[in-house]
Amino acid sequence: MLCEFSVSDDDEIDYTIKPEFYDPDLDDKDEVWVQNKRKGRISDAVLSCPACFTTLCLECQRHEKYLTQYRAIFVVNCKINNENVRQERVKSNKGKRRRETKENEAGDAGGETFKSVCCSVCSTEVGVIDEDEVYHFFNVLPSES
């Protein structure tokens, strides 16, 4: 039995030639671009779509109680699904507040109305938008800002 030796990809790469698409200053340029978009405001995270990794929000606030949820006013690459409306009412149950959600029943008396928000690239549902036009993200990938 003869042993064949394969050549690894690293042996075939010529490291003396500068890579065609490499820019050593790209991270610095990206940081300046983000800072210009934020106009000096601070963000808790940069939010991305969990399915296609598209950036959805550069400026958001993390929920105090539910640490995987965020809220924002300025978003990118998001589309509002006006056909998927959720009506949420607050009911009293023996001194405790209880939330009851009904989908596709807009205009119900009392409570808040939420519309579904999806990634504009892959249509994955990433959150909701309320009546005050505040986005509430619950299905996103956060990264440090």
ROMAR-772303 format. One line per field, with one value per residue (C-alpha): residue in one letter; x, y, z. Coordinates in steps of 0.25 Angstrom, whole numbers, m for minus. Example, Ala and Ser with C-alpha at 12.3 -4.5 7.8 and 13.67 -1.06 7.14 Angstrom:
2
rest	A | S
east	49 | 55
north	m18 | m4
up	31 | 29
//
This chain:
145
rest	M | L | C | E | F | S | V | S | D | D | D | E | I | D | Y | T | I | K | P | E | F | Y | D | P | D | L | D | D | K | D | E | V | W | V | Q | N | K | R | K | G | R | I | S | D | A | V | L | S | C | P | A | C | F | T | T | L | C | L | E | C | Q | R | H | E | K | Y | L | T | Q | Y | R | A | I | F | V | V | N | C | K | I | N | N | E | N | V | R | Q | E | R | V | K | S | N | K | G | K | R | R | R | E | T | K | E | N | E | A | G | D | A | G | G | E | T | F | K | S | V | C | C | S | V | C | S | T | E | V | G | V | I | D | E | D | E | V | Y | H | F | F | N | V | L | P | S | E | S
east	0 | 6 | 3 | 0 | 3 | m6 | m2 | m9 | m16 | m6 | 6 | m1 | m3 | 7 | 8 | 18 | 6 | m3 | m18 | m27 | m38 | m30 | m31 | m24 | m31 | m45 | m49 | m45 | m53 | m65 | m64 | m64 | m76 | m84 | m80 | m85 | m98 | m100 | m97 | m90 | m101 | m98 | m104 | m105 | m103 | m103 | m114 | m114 | m124 | m122 | m124 | m116 | m107 | m112 | m110 | m124 | m120 | m108 | m114 | m123 | m126 | m126 | m138 | m136 | m143 | m143 | m128 | m130 | m139 | m136 | m144 | m140 | m146 | m136 | m135 | m129 | m133 | m146 | m160 | m173 | m184 | m197 | m205 | m200 | m205 | m205 | m215 | m210 | m220 | m216 | m226 | m227 | m227 | m228 | m219 | m209 | m207 | m208 | m206 | m214 | m210 | m220 | m214 | m220 | m231 | m227 | m237 | m241 | m244 | m233 | m219 | m207 | m206 | m193 | m189 | m179 | m166 | m157 | m143 | m145 | m134 | m139 | m153 | m150 | m158 | m149 | m159 | m171 | m174 | m184 | m193 | m183 | m174 | m164 | m158 | m157 | m147 | m147 | m141 | m128 | m113 | m107 | m92 | m84 | m85
north	0 | 13 | 26 | 38 | 52 | 63 | 77 | 86 | 99 | 107 | 101 | 106 | 121 | 131 | 140 | 150 | 155 | 165 | 160 | 167 | 170 | 173 | 187 | 188 | 201 | 196 | 194 | 208 | 213 | 205 | 211 | 225 | 222 | 216 | 228 | 238 | 230 | 230 | 245 | 243 | 235 | 222 | 209 | 196 | 187 | 186 | 177 | 167 | 157 | 143 | 137 | 145 | 154 | 167 | 179 | 183 | 194 | 202 | 209 | 202 | 201 | 187 | 183 | 184 | 171 | 163 | 163 | 158 | 168 | 182 | 195 | 205 | 216 | 217 | 204 | 199 | 187 | 185 | 184 | 185 | 174 | 182 | 169 | 162 | 171 | 167 | 173 | 173 | 176 | 176 | 169 | 169 | 155 | 155 | 167 | 162 | 169 | 159 | 161 | 155 | 155 | 153 | 153 | 160 | 167 | 181 | 192 | 184 | 194 | 196 | 191 | 193 | 189 | 183 | 180 | 170 | 174 | 165 | 166 | 172 | 163 | 149 | 152 | 146 | 152 | 160 | 168 | 177 | 192 | 199 | 210 | 220 | 215 | 209 | 196 | 184 | 174 | 160 | 151 | 157 | 155 | 166 | 170 | 180 | 194
up	0 | m4 | 4 | m4 | 2 | m1 | m2 | 8 | 3 | 12 | 4 | m9 | m4 | m8 | 4 | m3 | m12 | m5 | m5 | m15 | m6 | 7 | 13 | 27 | 29 | 27 | 42 | 45 | 33 | 37 | 52 | 46 | 38 | 50 | 58 | 48 | 47 | 62 | 63 | 77 | 83 | 91 | 87 | 96 | 83 | 68 | 64 | 53 | 47 | 52 | 39 | 29 | 38 | 32 | 41 | 46 | 56 | 60 | 72 | 82 | 97 | 104 | 112 | 127 | 131 | 118 | 114 | 100 | 96 | 91 | 87 | 76 | 68 | 56 | 48 | 35 | 26 | 33 | 27 | 35 | 32 | 33 | 31 | 44 | 55 | 70 | 80 | 94 | 106 | 121 | 129 | 144 | 150 | 166 | 168 | 157 | 144 | 132 | 117 | 107 | 93 | 81 | 67 | 55 | 63 | 61 | 67 | 79 | 91 | 100 | 100 | 90 | 76 | 70 | 56 | 52 | 47 | 38 | 32 | 18 | 12 | 17 | 23 | 37 | 48 | 57 | 66 | 66 | 65 | 74 | 72 | 76 | 65 | 75 | 70 | 80 | 75 | 82 | 71 | 67 | 69 | 77 | 76 | 84 | 79
//
